[in-house]
Amino acid sequence: MSVNCPICEAEAEEKLPRISGRIEIVCPRCRRFGITASALAIVYHRPPEDRHAALCHARAIAEHDKATPLITTAVVNPSNASHFRWRKQSVVHVI
């Protein structure tokens, strides 16, 4: 199914059915990642640099586990705002 990427807003593909509580996105810019339904509802209200920082953080976690990055509410929670600002410099290199 064709959707807009919740991170960069480019046209992307949704790979998992939404009944699983999360979806998997394959984006030409952001590559493959998962996002929970609750995080998806939050991420659209965040500025672009915070969205990219959330994906960066999810990738760092997934790299350790050798898994598909998964963006959860813990990653996009407002209490992590200082983390988003800190990661802003490295986001440019991810895209």
N, CA, C and O atoms as a GROMACS GRO file, in nm:
protein
  380
    1MET      N    1   0.084  -0.117   0.000
    1MET     CA    2   0.000   0.000   0.000
    1MET      C    3   0.090   0.124   0.000
    1MET      O    4   0.187   0.131   0.075
    2SER      N    5   0.057   0.219  -0.081
    2SER     CA    6   0.134   0.342  -0.091
    2SER      C    7   0.088   0.442   0.016
    2SER      O    8  -0.032   0.468   0.031
    3VAL      N    9   0.184   0.497   0.089
    3VAL     CA   10   0.158   0.595   0.195
    3VAL      C   11   0.266   0.702   0.190
    3VAL      O   12   0.363   0.689   0.114
    4ASN      N   13   0.251   0.805   0.268
    4ASN     CA   14   0.359   0.903   0.286
    4ASN      C   15   0.443   0.860   0.406
    4ASN      O   16   0.389   0.821   0.510
    5CYS      N   17   0.572   0.868   0.390
    5CYS     CA   18   0.663   0.835   0.500
    5CYS      C   19   0.638   0.931   0.616
    5CYS      O   20   0.637   1.052   0.595
    6PRO      N   21   0.619   0.880   0.738
    6PRO     CA   22   0.596   0.968   0.852
    6PRO      C   23   0.721   1.047   0.894
    6PRO      O   24   0.711   1.140   0.974
    7ILE      N   25   0.836   1.012   0.841
    7ILE     CA   26   0.959   1.082   0.876
    7ILE      C   27   0.988   1.194   0.776
    7ILE      O   28   1.003   1.310   0.816
    8CYS      N   29   0.996   1.161   0.647
    8CYS     CA   30   1.034   1.261   0.546
    8CYS      C   31   0.919   1.304   0.456
    8CYS      O   32   0.935   1.396   0.376
    9GLU      N   33   0.804   1.238   0.466
    9GLU     CA   34   0.683   1.266   0.389
    9GLU      C   35   0.693   1.229   0.241
    9GLU      O   36   0.607   1.268   0.162
   10ALA      N   37   0.797   1.156   0.202
   10ALA     CA   38   0.808   1.107   0.065
   10ALA      C   39   0.711   0.990   0.045
   10ALA      O   40   0.664   0.931   0.143
   11GLU      N   41   0.680   0.958  -0.079
   11GLU     CA   42   0.596   0.842  -0.106
   11GLU      C   43   0.671   0.716  -0.065
   11GLU      O   44   0.788   0.698  -0.098
   12ALA      N   45   0.602   0.629   0.008
   12ALA     CA   46   0.664   0.508   0.062
   12ALA      C   47   0.565   0.392   0.053
   12ALA      O   48   0.450   0.410   0.012
   13GLU      N   49   0.610   0.275   0.092
   13GLU     CA   50   0.525   0.155   0.094
   13GLU      C   51   0.502   0.111   0.238
   13GLU      O   52   0.595   0.108   0.319
   14GLU      N   53   0.378   0.075   0.269
   14GLU     CA   54   0.344   0.017   0.399
   14GLU      C   55   0.347  -0.133   0.382
   14GLU      O   56   0.277  -0.186   0.295
   15LYS      N   57   0.426  -0.204   0.463
   15LYS     CA   58   0.446  -0.347   0.443
   15LYS      C   59   0.371  -0.438   0.540
   15LYS      O   60   0.341  -0.552   0.504
   16LEU      N   61   0.338  -0.393   0.659
   16LEU     CA   62   0.267  -0.477   0.754
   16LEU      C   63   0.125  -0.428   0.771
   16LEU      O   64   0.101  -0.307   0.766
   17PRO      N   65   0.030  -0.516   0.792
   17PRO     CA   66  -0.107  -0.470   0.818
   17PRO      C   67  -0.114  -0.397   0.952
   17PRO      O   68  -0.044  -0.433   1.047
   18ARG      N   69  -0.197  -0.296   0.959
   18ARG     CA   70  -0.208  -0.214   1.080
   18ARG      C   71  -0.267  -0.289   1.199
   18ARG      O   72  -0.260  -0.239   1.311
   19ILE      N   73  -0.323  -0.405   1.179
   19ILE     CA   74  -0.383  -0.478   1.290
   19ILE      C   75  -0.276  -0.528   1.388
   19ILE      O   76  -0.310  -0.569   1.499
   20SER      N   77  -0.152  -0.526   1.350
   20SER     CA   78  -0.044  -0.576   1.436
   20SER      C   79  -0.002  -0.475   1.542
   20SER      O   80   0.083  -0.507   1.626
   21GLY      N   81  -0.059  -0.354   1.542
   21GLY     CA   82  -0.019  -0.252   1.640
   21GLY      C   83   0.100  -0.170   1.595
   21GLY      O   84   0.139  -0.073   1.660
   22ARG      N   85   0.157  -0.209   1.484
   22ARG     CA   86   0.267  -0.133   1.425
   22ARG      C   87   0.263  -0.154   1.275
   22ARG      O   88   0.200  -0.248   1.226
   23ILE      N   89   0.330  -0.068   1.204
   23ILE     CA   90   0.342  -0.084   1.060
   23ILE      C   91   0.489  -0.081   1.023
   23ILE      O   92   0.572  -0.028   1.097
   24GLU      N   93   0.519  -0.137   0.910
   24GLU     CA   94   0.655  -0.132   0.858
   24GLU      C   95   0.651  -0.047   0.732
   24GLU      O   96   0.569  -0.069   0.643
   25ILE      N   97   0.740   0.050   0.726
   25ILE     CA   98   0.749   0.143   0.615
   25ILE      C   99   0.878   0.116   0.538
   25ILE      O  100   0.984   0.093   0.597
   26VAL      N  101   0.868   0.119   0.407
   26VAL     CA  102   0.987   0.115   0.322
   26VAL      C  103   0.985   0.242   0.239
   26VAL      O  104   0.900   0.261   0.152
   27CYS      N  105   1.080   0.330   0.269
   27CYS     CA  106   1.089   0.462   0.208
   27CYS      C  107   1.219   0.472   0.128
   27CYS      O  108   1.322   0.422   0.174
   28PRO      N  109   1.216   0.533   0.010
   28PRO     CA  110   1.340   0.546  -0.067
   28PRO      C  111   1.445   0.632   0.004
   28PRO      O  112   1.565   0.615  -0.020
   29ARG      N  113   1.402   0.724   0.088
   29ARG     CA  114   1.497   0.810   0.161
   29ARG      C  115   1.535   0.754   0.297
   29ARG      O  116   1.653   0.752   0.333
   30CYS      N  117   1.436   0.707   0.372
   30CYS     CA  118   1.459   0.664   0.511
   30CYS      C  119   1.485   0.514   0.523
   30CYS      O  120   1.522   0.467   0.631
   31ARG      N  121   1.467   0.440   0.416
   31ARG     CA  122   1.484   0.295   0.413
   31ARG      C  123   1.376   0.226   0.496
   31ARG      O  124   1.272   0.287   0.524
   32ARG      N  125   1.398   0.103   0.535
   32ARG     CA  126   1.298   0.022   0.606
   32ARG      C  127   1.302   0.052   0.757
   32ARG      O  128   1.408   0.055   0.818
   33PHE      N  129   1.183   0.073   0.813
   33PHE     CA  130   1.171   0.090   0.959
   33PHE      C  131   1.028   0.059   0.999
   33PHE      O  132   0.937   0.060   0.916
   34GLY      N  133   1.009   0.033   1.128
   34GLY     CA  134   0.876   0.011   1.182
   34GLY      C  135   0.836   0.127   1.271
   34GLY      O  136   0.922   0.200   1.321
   35ILE      N  137   0.707   0.145   1.289
   35ILE     CA  138   0.658   0.248   1.380
   35ILE      C  139   0.529   0.197   1.442
   35ILE      O  140   0.442   0.144   1.372
   36THR      N  141   0.516   0.215   1.573
   36THR     CA  142   0.393   0.171   1.639
   36THR      C  143   0.281   0.268   1.605
   36THR      O  144   0.305   0.384   1.569
   37ALA      N  145   0.158   0.221   1.617
   37ALA     CA  146   0.042   0.304   1.586
   37ALA      C  147   0.037   0.427   1.676
   37ALA      O  148   0.003   0.536   1.630
   38SER      N  149   0.070   0.411   1.802
   38SER     CA  150   0.067   0.525   1.894
   38SER      C  151   0.177   0.626   1.863
   38SER      O  152   0.155   0.746   1.874
   39ALA      N  153   0.295   0.578   1.823
   39ALA     CA  154   0.404   0.669   1.785
   39ALA      C  155   0.370   0.741   1.655
   39ALA      O  156   0.404   0.857   1.637
   40LEU      N  157   0.302   0.671   1.564
   40LEU     CA  158   0.261   0.732   1.438
   40LEU      C  159   0.169   0.851   1.461
   40LEU      O  160   0.180   0.953   1.392
   41ALA      N  161   0.079   0.839   1.557
   41ALA     CA  162  -0.013   0.948   1.589
   41ALA      C  163   0.062   1.070   1.644
   41ALA      O  164   0.018   1.184   1.625
   42ILE      N  165   0.172   1.048   1.712
   42ILE     CA  166   0.251   1.156   1.772
   42ILE      C  167   0.348   1.219   1.673
   42ILE      O  168   0.364   1.341   1.671
   43VAL      N  169   0.412   1.137   1.592
   43VAL     CA  170   0.524   1.184   1.510
   43VAL      C  171   0.483   1.290   1.408
   43VAL      O  172   0.564   1.377   1.375
   44TYR      N  173   0.361   1.286   1.359
   44TYR     CA  174   0.317   1.386   1.262
   44TYR      C  175   0.311   1.526   1.322
   44TYR      O  176   0.310   1.624   1.247
   45HIS      N  177   0.308   1.538   1.454
   45HIS     CA  178   0.302   1.667   1.521
   45HIS      C  179   0.441   1.718   1.561
   45HIS      O  180   0.453   1.822   1.625
   46ARG      N  181   0.544   1.646   1.524
   46ARG     CA  182   0.681   1.684   1.556
   46ARG      C  183   0.746   1.752   1.436
   46ARG      O  184   0.712   1.723   1.321
   47PRO      N  185   0.840   1.842   1.462
   47PRO     CA  186   0.914   1.904   1.350
   47PRO      C  187   1.002   1.800   1.280
   47PRO      O  188   1.039   1.698   1.339
   48PRO      N  189   1.036   1.824   1.154
   48PRO     CA  190   1.114   1.727   1.076
   48PRO      C  191   1.243   1.682   1.144
   48PRO      O  192   1.277   1.563   1.139
   49GLU      N  193   1.315   1.771   1.208
   49GLU     CA  194   1.441   1.730   1.270
   49GLU      C  195   1.417   1.633   1.386
   49GLU      O  196   1.501   1.546   1.411
   50ASP      N  197   1.304   1.646   1.456
   50ASP     CA  198   1.271   1.553   1.563
   50ASP      C  199   1.231   1.417   1.507
   50ASP      O  200   1.262   1.313   1.566
   51ARG      N  201   1.163   1.417   1.393
   51ARG     CA  202   1.126   1.290   1.328
   51ARG      C  203   1.251   1.213   1.287
   51ARG      O  204   1.261   1.093   1.310
   52HIS      N  205   1.344   1.284   1.224
   52HIS     CA  206   1.469   1.220   1.181
   52HIS      C  207   1.551   1.172   1.301
   52HIS      O  208   1.614   1.067   1.295
   53ALA      N  209   1.549   1.249   1.408
   53ALA     CA  210   1.622   1.209   1.528
   53ALA      C  211   1.560   1.083   1.588
   53ALA      O  212   1.632   0.996   1.638
   54ALA      N  213   1.428   1.072   1.585
   54ALA     CA  214   1.360   0.953   1.636
   54ALA      C  215   1.401   0.830   1.555
   54ALA      O  216   1.427   0.724   1.612
   55LEU      N  217   1.408   0.844   1.423
   55LEU     CA  218   1.451   0.733   1.340
   55LEU      C  219   1.597   0.698   1.366
   55LEU      O  220   1.633   0.581   1.370
   56CYS      N  221   1.678   0.798   1.385
   56CYS     CA  222   1.820   0.777   1.417
   56CYS      C  223   1.835   0.697   1.547
   56CYS      O  224   1.914   0.603   1.556
   57HIS      N  225   1.757   0.736   1.646
   57HIS     CA  226   1.760   0.668   1.776
   57HIS      C  227   1.713   0.523   1.760
   57HIS      O  228   1.773   0.432   1.816
   58ALA      N  229   1.605   0.503   1.686
   58ALA     CA  230   1.554   0.367   1.663
   58ALA      C  231   1.658   0.282   1.590
   58ALA      O  232   1.672   0.163   1.619
   59ARG      N  233   1.729   0.341   1.495
   59ARG     CA  234   1.834   0.267   1.422
   59ARG      C  235   1.948   0.228   1.514
   59ARG      O  236   2.002   0.119   1.503
   60ALA      N  237   1.984   0.318   1.605
   60ALA     CA  238   2.093   0.287   1.699
   60ALA      C  239   2.055   0.169   1.788
   60ALA      O  240   2.139   0.082   1.816
   61ILE      N  241   1.931   0.165   1.833
   61ILE     CA  242   1.883   0.054   1.916
   61ILE      C  243   1.880  -0.074   1.833
   61ILE      O  244   1.926  -0.179   1.879
   62ALA      N  245   1.828  -0.066   1.712
   62ALA     CA  246   1.815  -0.184   1.626
   62ALA      C  247   1.950  -0.240   1.583
   62ALA      O  248   1.964  -0.361   1.566
   63GLU      N  249   2.047  -0.153   1.566
   63GLU     CA  250   2.180  -0.198   1.525
   63GLU      C  251   2.238  -0.294   1.627
   63GLU      O  252   2.301  -0.394   1.592
   64HIS      N  253   2.215  -0.265   1.752
   64HIS     CA  254   2.264  -0.351   1.861
   64HIS      C  255   2.198  -0.489   1.854
   64HIS      O  256   2.263  -0.590   1.878
   65ASP      N  257   2.068  -0.492   1.821
   65ASP     CA  258   1.992  -0.617   1.816
   65ASP      C  259   1.988  -0.680   1.678
   65ASP      O  260   1.932  -0.789   1.661
   66LYS      N  261   2.045  -0.614   1.578
   66LYS     CA  262   2.041  -0.660   1.438
   66LYS      C  263   1.896  -0.678   1.392
   66LYS      O  264   1.862  -0.778   1.328
   67ALA      N  265   1.811  -0.582   1.424
   67ALA     CA  266   1.668  -0.588   1.392
   67ALA      C  267   1.628  -0.468   1.306
   67ALA      O  268   1.707  -0.375   1.287
   68THR      N  269   1.505  -0.471   1.256
   68THR     CA  270   1.450  -0.356   1.184
   68THR      C  271   1.425  -0.245   1.285
   68THR      O  272   1.365  -0.271   1.390
   69PRO      N  273   1.469  -0.122   1.259
   69PRO     CA  274   1.444  -0.011   1.352
   69PRO      C  275   1.294   0.004   1.379
   69PRO      O  276   1.213  -0.004   1.287
   70LEU      N  277   1.258   0.026   1.506
   70LEU     CA  278   1.118   0.043   1.544
   70LEU      C  279   1.104   0.173   1.624
   70LEU      O  280   1.164   0.188   1.731
   71ILE      N  281   1.025   0.265   1.572
   71ILE     CA  282   0.997   0.390   1.642
   71ILE      C  283   0.878   0.366   1.734
   71ILE      O  284   0.770   0.327   1.688
   72THR      N  285   0.896   0.390   1.862
   72THR     CA  286   0.791   0.371   1.962
   72THR      C  287   0.762   0.505   2.030
   72THR      O  288   0.830   0.605   2.005
   73THR      N  289   0.661   0.507   2.114
   73THR     CA  290   0.630   0.631   2.186
   73THR      C  291   0.744   0.672   2.277
   73THR      O  292   0.762   0.792   2.302
   74ALA      N  293   0.822   0.578   2.326
   74ALA     CA  294   0.937   0.613   2.410
   74ALA      C  295   1.039   0.696   2.332
   74ALA      O  296   1.109   0.778   2.390
   75VAL      N  297   1.047   0.673   2.202
   75VAL     CA  298   1.143   0.746   2.118
   75VAL      C  299   1.090   0.885   2.083
   75VAL      O  300   1.170   0.979   2.071
   76VAL      N  301   0.960   0.901   2.067
   76VAL     CA  302   0.904   1.031   2.027
   76VAL      C  303   0.839   1.106   2.143
   76VAL      O  304   0.776   1.210   2.121
   77ASN      N  305   0.852   1.055   2.264
   77ASN     CA  306   0.794   1.118   2.383
   77ASN      C  307   0.854   1.257   2.405
   77ASN      O  308   0.975   1.273   2.390
   78PRO      N  309   0.772   1.357   2.440
   78PRO     CA  310   0.825   1.491   2.464
   78PRO      C  311   0.936   1.498   2.570
   78PRO      O  312   1.017   1.590   2.568
   79SER      N  313   0.939   1.403   2.662
   79SER     CA  314   1.044   1.404   2.763
   79SER      C  315   1.182   1.380   2.702
   79SER      O  316   1.284   1.404   2.767
   80ASN      N  317   1.184   1.332   2.577
   80ASN     CA  318   1.311   1.310   2.506
   80ASN      C  319   1.353   1.429   2.422
   80ASN      O  320   1.443   1.416   2.339
   81ALA      N  321   1.290   1.545   2.442
   81ALA     CA  322   1.316   1.661   2.356
   81ALA      C  323   1.464   1.700   2.356
   81ALA      O  324   1.518   1.737   2.252
   82SER      N  325   1.531   1.692   2.471
   82SER     CA  326   1.672   1.728   2.474
   82SER      C  327   1.754   1.629   2.391
   82SER      O  328   1.855   1.667   2.332
   83HIS      N  329   1.711   1.502   2.386
   83HIS     CA  330   1.779   1.403   2.304
   83HIS      C  331   1.767   1.441   2.157
   83HIS      O  332   1.863   1.427   2.081
   84PHE      N  333   1.649   1.488   2.115
   84PHE     CA  334   1.630   1.527   1.976
   84PHE      C  335   1.724   1.639   1.938
   84PHE      O  336   1.785   1.635   1.831
   85ARG      N  337   1.739   1.739   2.022
   85ARG     CA  338   1.828   1.851   1.991
   85ARG      C  339   1.972   1.803   1.982
   85ARG      O  340   2.048   1.849   1.896
   86TRP      N  341   2.011   1.711   2.070
   86TRP     CA  342   2.147   1.660   2.072
   86TRP      C  343   2.178   1.584   1.943
   86TRP      O  344   2.289   1.594   1.891
   87ARG      N  345   2.080   1.508   1.891
   87ARG     CA  346   2.101   1.427   1.773
   87ARG      C  347   2.091   1.505   1.642
   87ARG      O  348   2.121   1.452   1.535
   88LYS      N  349   2.049   1.629   1.649
   88LYS     CA  350   2.022   1.708   1.528
   88LYS      C  351   2.140   1.709   1.432
   88LYS      O  352   2.120   1.701   1.311
   89GLN      N  353   2.262   1.720   1.481
   89GLN     CA  354   2.379   1.726   1.396
   89GLN      C  355   2.400   1.598   1.317
   89GLN      O  356   2.441   1.603   1.201
   90SER      N  357   2.373   1.482   1.378
   90SER     CA  358   2.396   1.356   1.310
   90SER      C  359   2.286   1.318   1.213
   90SER      O  360   2.306   1.231   1.128
   91VAL      N  361   2.171   1.380   1.224
   91VAL     CA  362   2.058   1.348   1.137
   91VAL      C  363   2.090   1.378   0.991
   91VAL      O  364   2.046   1.304   0.902
   92VAL      N  365   2.163   1.481   0.966
   92VAL     CA  366   2.197   1.519   0.829
   92VAL      C  367   2.269   1.405   0.758
   92VAL      O  368   2.254   1.389   0.637
   93HIS      N  369   2.347   1.327   0.830
   93HIS     CA  370   2.423   1.218   0.771
   93HIS      C  371   2.341   1.094   0.744
   93HIS      O  372   2.384   1.008   0.668
   94VAL      N  373   2.222   1.082   0.804
   94VAL     CA  374   2.139   0.965   0.789
   94VAL      C  375   2.067   0.964   0.655
   94VAL      O  376   2.048   0.859   0.595
   95ILE      N  377   2.028   1.079   0.609
   95ILE     CA  378   1.943   1.089   0.490
   95ILE      C  379   2.016   1.057   0.363
   95ILE      O  380   1.958   1.061   0.255
   0.00000   0.00000   0.00000
